[in-house]
Amino acid sequence: MKHQLMTSALAGALGVFLPDAAAHAGNTPTASGAVQTVASTPTTTSPAAHAGQTFAVGGAATITSIRPFQFHASDEALAEMKQRILGTRWPEKETVADQSQGVPLATMQELARYWARDYDWRKAEARLNSYPQFITNIDGLDIHFIHVTSKNPNALPLIINHGWPGSVLEQVKLIGPLTDPTAYGGKAEDAFNVVIPSMPGYGFSGKPTNTGWGPEHMARAWAELMNRLGYSRYVAQGGDWGAFVVDQMALQAPAGLLAIHTNMPATVPAGVQKALDSGAPAPSGLSADEKRAYEQLVRTFKQVDYARIMGSRPQTLYGLADSPVFLAAWLLDHNDADGQPAAAVFAGLHRTSSTSGELTRDEILDNITLYWLTNTGVSASRLYWEYKGGFFNAKGVKTPVAVTVFPSEQYEAPRSWTERAYPKLIYYHRAAKGGHFAAWEQPTIFTDELREAFRSVR
């Protein structure tokens, strides 16, 4: 790629200036002192996976170039983060015995102590860099993504979307079982080629400098990404904001999209949504499952103060860029007093290891540290400001859809609502356990769900 394009692209991704001399696998310090590596030539490890790409040849390239990427935080950036953690000016203890005022002081002080003195970011960094990562520019913005192909030539291409307050780290536990199923108790025909992009403003993707990068734009960008990777047929999966994105993909119905899977389905009928908006009691005639879902939604809409703030005043959250402890508390607090979806995260804070893949303290800190090193607390928050549509209301999707309902999700979508919202429903299943961050919390169950969900479209 031309040096000028690389300069613009990398500056957009991590807010730094890249001199011409860095064009050859240059290590470039970011605003926080982190270092990223973008190789000067495309990967040659799996050329079949990148059929149809336009690569840099002889020093020239088009905007569709795809370049290998790795990230390495500088020692200085990590030291400065720890210094800021240890220098936190703490408030007094909360005046209640529960979490109704926010994340308890004792919880944050214990987490900060471990984060500053014992936590090791290098382990997460090495794991990330063990996967093939890339940068490509779509609609003027650098998009970071992980792309791991299966040895099975008939593997089904799958793009997976993370949400807030997550990152690609939410899904990395899925990569092995999805791409190499026989090594994890699956069948060879269950194989996927996996693409996991970082949403704009998140992780290593660029930070939009103009408005317009909401779920609708991301949906178009992900279709372009899959096309750029040479995939003429593929499926998509999403939870949290990723669920909004895949719903939009299904509405846009790009050529090649076979089906979507969502673990946060948008199924609420218009009449029910109207009652929720007005604060009215549940409409008459609801089944037991529908009444329970209504009550769960009433509770959920009382627990989204954090979303209202990010949706109205994201730029005011300067503490997300200035204080690691503020960032950690903000990413941990879902205003639900240890209910859903934060319950699984708080349980993970007390788990130092897991043989079943359940969330651990280090995994939670990996995600928070990624936000800190890339200074994406505020840029990620702006997604709430960008989106003006409804949340759980049915959107009119006509594309084939698979749904997994996790029992600890913000609401459990009844089958009756799901069948109406998604008339081409190809799969519906209630998982035994798991919640809002299902791929992060229960990767084995989540993997099994994806295998079953997409079996009929292979």
SVG drawing of the C-alpha trace seen along z (x, -y; Angstrom):
<svg xmlns="http://www.w3.org/2000/svg" viewBox="-57 -16 69 52">
<polyline fill="none" stroke="black" stroke-width="0.4" points="0.0,0.0 1.2,-3.5 2.8,-5.2 0.2,-7.9 -2.6,-5.4 -0.8,-3.5 -0.3,-6.8 -3.9,-7.7 -5.1,-4.2 -3.0,-3.7 -3.6,-7.1 -7.3,-6.4 -7.0,-3.1 -5.0,-4.2 -4.6,-7.9 -1.0,-8.3 1.2,-9.5 3.1,-6.8 6.2,-8.1 7.2,-6.6 10.0,-4.7 7.4,-2.5 5.9,-1.1 8.0,2.1 6.5,3.9 7.0,0.8 6.4,0.6 4.4,-2.5 3.8,-4.0 0.2,-4.9 -1.0,-7.8 -0.9,-5.6 2.6,-4.2 1.3,-0.9 2.9,0.5 1.2,2.1 2.8,4.0 1.3,3.9 3.3,5.9 4.1,4.4 3.0,7.3 -0.1,9.5 -0.1,12.8 1.0,15.8 0.0,18.5 -3.4,19.2 -3.8,17.7 -6.9,19.8 -8.7,18.0 -8.1,14.6 -9.2,15.3 -10.6,12.2 -8.6,9.7 -6.7,6.8 -3.2,6.7 -0.3,4.3 1.9,5.2 5.0,3.4 4.3,0.7 0.9,-0.2 -2.5,0.9 -6.2,0.0 -8.3,-0.8 -9.3,2.9 -5.9,4.1 -5.8,6.4 -2.7,6.4 -1.5,8.6 -1.6,7.0 -0.2,7.7 -0.3,5.6 2.4,5.2 1.9,2.9 5.1,1.1 6.5,1.6 6.1,-2.1 2.3,-1.9 1.8,0.9 3.9,-0.7 2.0,-4.0 -1.3,-2.1 -0.2,-0.5 1.0,-3.8 -2.5,-5.3 -4.2,-2.4 -2.0,-2.7 -2.5,-6.5 -6.4,-6.3 -8.1,-8.7 -10.8,-6.6 -14.3,-7.8 -15.8,-6.8 -17.6,-3.5 -21.1,-3.2 -23.9,-3.8 -25.9,-0.6 -25.2,3.1 -25.9,4.1 -24.9,2.9 -27.8,0.5 -25.4,-2.5 -22.9,-0.9 -19.8,1.3 -18.8,1.6 -15.7,-0.1 -14.2,3.2 -14.7,4.9 -12.9,2.2 -10.1,1.9 -9.4,5.6 -9.5,5.7 -7.2,2.7 -4.7,4.3 -4.5,7.4 -4.5,5.5 -1.6,3.3 0.5,5.9 -0.2,9.4 -2.1,9.3 -0.1,10.0 -1.4,8.4 1.4,10.2 -0.6,13.5 -3.6,12.0 -1.4,10.3 0.3,13.5 -3.0,15.3 -4.3,12.6 -1.2,12.6 -1.3,16.4 -4.3,15.8 -4.1,14.4 -5.2,10.7 -5.6,8.2 -6.5,4.6 -8.5,3.4 -10.0,0.1 -13.8,0.0 -15.5,-3.3 -12.5,-5.3 -12.1,-3.5 -9.6,-0.9 -11.3,2.4 -9.4,4.9 -10.4,8.5 -9.3,12.0 -9.6,14.6 -9.0,18.2 -9.7,20.8 -10.4,24.5 -8.5,27.3 -11.9,28.6 -12.4,27.3 -16.1,27.3 -16.1,25.2 -18.9,22.7 -17.7,19.0 -19.0,17.3 -18.6,13.7 -19.1,13.1 -19.9,9.8 -19.0,8.7 -20.8,6.0 -20.3,3.5 -18.5,3.6 -16.7,6.4 -14.2,6.9 -12.9,9.7 -11.7,11.3 -15.3,12.4 -15.1,14.8 -11.5,16.2 -12.5,19.2 -14.8,20.2 -12.1,20.2 -10.6,23.7 -13.8,25.6 -15.4,23.9 -12.5,24.2 -11.2,27.7 -14.4,29.4 -13.0,32.9 -10.4,31.8 -13.2,30.6 -15.8,33.4 -17.5,32.3 -17.8,33.7 -15.6,32.7 -18.7,31.4 -19.3,28.9 -16.3,26.8 -16.4,23.0 -14.0,20.4 -14.2,17.7 -14.0,14.0 -14.2,11.8 -14.1,8.0 -13.6,5.3 -16.4,2.8 -15.6,-0.7 -14.3,-2.6 -13.5,0.6 -10.2,2.4 -7.8,2.1 -10.4,0.8 -10.4,-2.9 -12.3,-5.5 -14.9,-7.2 -14.2,-11.0 -17.7,-11.6 -21.1,-10.4 -22.8,-7.5 -21.1,-4.3 -24.1,-2.7 -25.3,0.9 -26.8,0.3 -23.4,-0.9 -21.6,1.9 -23.9,4.4 -22.9,3.1 -19.3,3.1 -19.3,6.7 -20.9,7.8 -18.1,5.9 -15.5,7.6 -16.9,11.1 -16.9,10.2 -13.4,8.9 -12.3,12.2 -13.7,14.0 -16.7,15.6 -19.7,15.9 -21.8,17.6 -21.6,17.2 -23.5,16.9 -23.4,14.2 -23.7,14.3 -24.2,11.6 -25.1,10.9 -25.5,7.5 -24.7,4.8 -23.7,7.7 -27.3,8.8 -28.3,5.4 -25.7,5.7 -26.8,9.1 -30.4,8.1 -29.5,5.2 -27.5,7.6 -30.6,9.8 -32.8,6.7 -30.3,5.6 -30.0,9.2 -26.6,8.9 -25.8,11.5 -24.1,14.4 -25.8,14.1 -27.4,17.5 -28.7,17.0 -28.0,15.3 -27.8,16.5 -28.7,14.2 -28.5,14.8 -30.2,11.5 -33.2,11.7 -35.4,8.7 -38.9,10.3 -41.1,7.9 -44.4,7.4 -45.5,3.8 -48.4,3.9 -46.2,5.2 -43.5,2.6 -46.1,-0.1 -47.2,1.1 -43.5,1.2 -42.9,-2.3 -45.9,-3.7 -45.2,-1.8 -48.5,0.0 -49.3,3.4 -48.7,6.4 -51.3,6.7 -54.1,9.2 -53.9,12.5 -50.2,13.2 -49.1,16.7 -47.0,17.6 -43.8,17.4 -44.8,14.1 -45.8,12.6 -42.4,13.6 -40.6,12.0 -42.7,8.8 -41.6,8.7 -38.0,9.3 -38.2,6.4 -39.7,4.1 -36.8,4.9 -34.3,4.5 -35.5,1.0 -35.1,-0.1 -31.4,0.9 -30.0,-1.0 -28.9,-4.3 -25.4,-3.6 -26.8,-3.3 -28.8,-6.5 -25.7,-8.4 -23.7,-7.0 -26.6,-7.5 -26.9,-11.2 -23.5,-12.5 -20.7,-10.1 -18.1,-12.9 -18.6,-13.8 -17.1,-10.5 -13.5,-11.8 -12.7,-9.5 -12.8,-6.5 -9.7,-7.9 -8.0,-9.2 -8.5,-6.6 -8.1,-2.8 -10.2,-2.3 -13.0,-4.5 -12.9,-2.6 -13.0,0.8 -16.0,-0.3 -17.9,-1.6 -17.4,1.6 -18.4,3.7 -21.5,1.8 -24.7,2.6 -26.9,0.8 -28.6,4.1 -27.5,4.5 -25.7,7.8 -28.6,9.0 -28.3,9.7 -26.2,9.2 -23.5,8.3 -24.0,11.3 -21.8,13.6 -19.1,10.9 -19.1,10.4 -19.0,14.2 -16.0,14.3 -14.2,11.7 -13.9,14.4 -12.9,17.2 -9.1,17.5 -9.3,20.5 -11.9,22.6 -11.7,26.1 -15.0,25.6 -14.3,22.2 -16.3,20.1 -15.3,16.5 -12.3,15.7 -10.9,12.6 -7.9,12.5 -10.3,12.7 -12.3,9.8 -9.1,7.7 -7.9,8.7 -10.9,7.0 -10.7,3.9 -7.0,3.6 -7.6,3.8 -9.9,0.8 -7.3,-1.1 -4.4,-0.5 -6.3,-1.4 -8.1,-4.4 -11.4,-3.3 -13.7,-3.9 -15.3,-7.0 -15.2,-6.0 -16.9,-2.7 -19.6,-4.6 -20.5,-6.7 -22.3,-3.7 -25.1,-4.3 -25.4,-7.8 -25.4,-6.7 -28.2,-4.2 -31.7,-5.7 -33.8,-2.6 -35.6,-0.3 -33.9,2.4 -35.8,5.6 -38.7,4.8 -39.3,6.9 -37.6,5.4 -39.3,7.2 -36.4,9.6 -37.2,12.0 -33.9,13.7 -33.5,17.2 -32.7,16.8 -31.5,19.1 -32.1,18.2 -30.6,19.4 -32.3,18.3 -30.0,18.2 -31.7,18.4 -29.8,15.5 -30.2,13.1 -31.9,9.8 -35.1,11.4 -36.0,14.9 -37.6,14.5 -40.7,16.7 -41.0,19.0 -44.3,17.5 -42.8,14.0 -39.7,15.4 -41.7,17.2 -43.6,14.0 -40.5,11.7 -38.5,14.1 -40.9,15.9 -38.0,17.9 -37.0,19.3 -34.7,22.2 -33.6,23.0 -34.9,22.1 -33.4,23.6 -33.3,22.8 -29.8,23.4 -29.3,25.0 -27.2,22.1 -25.5,19.0 -26.4,15.3 -25.8,12.0 -22.1,12.7 -22.9,16.2 -19.8,16.9 -17.5,15.6 -19.4,17.3 -20.2,20.7 -18.1,21.3 -18.8,25.0 -22.5,24.6 -22.3,21.6 -20.2,23.6 -22.7,26.5 -25.5,24.0 -23.8,22.6 -23.1,26.1 -26.8,26.9 -28.1,23.5 -26.5,23.5 -26.6,27.2 -29.5,26.8 -27.9,24.1 -24.6,25.9"/>
</svg>
